[in-house]
């Protein structure tokens, strides 16, 4: 009888571990899909505005260029192309989505924004998980400029020392710390500034 109970306990613990891993993997896939939807919204906006993303267009022309430190403003500009503000919150993040786009703030956004992204440089980071770490320190909110001497990676906060990124051509990818560090020099732009919400 004791052997049967021991086997049942071992099988139950294995099942719990498998389910927990599957749930974490599911959240990562959902995050990647949300980034692809965000990428499509940016590309639709860009196609309506001469191939330019909103953060490179002045507000009097329908863009968000003047909002240098408010990431949410750049996402509000593409709200017509997004179905819901829920897309802007990663399922693995503790941040809660805004009830609607008029109530959107940086506290409702899980993704950084690549301020220098442009369609003509497809490998530039357009957006990605906000849980970045630079030179061993978690990145706070605000503008972060990547340089060649900066060591960058992910915290364990959202995807267990990995993260999802969206490129200017609209494709999204999951990246380890090593892949993220290797990606930055190949972005094709002189500066690579990210706005962290």
Beta strands, then each sheet from edge to edge (+ up, - down):
strand 1: 111-114
strand 2: 125-129
strand 3: 132-134
strand 4: 137-138
strand 5: 142-146
strand 6: 152-154
strand 7: 162-167
strand 8: 172-176
strand 9: 192-196
sheet 1: 5+ 9- 1+ 2- 7+ 8-
sheet 2: 4+ 3- 6+
end
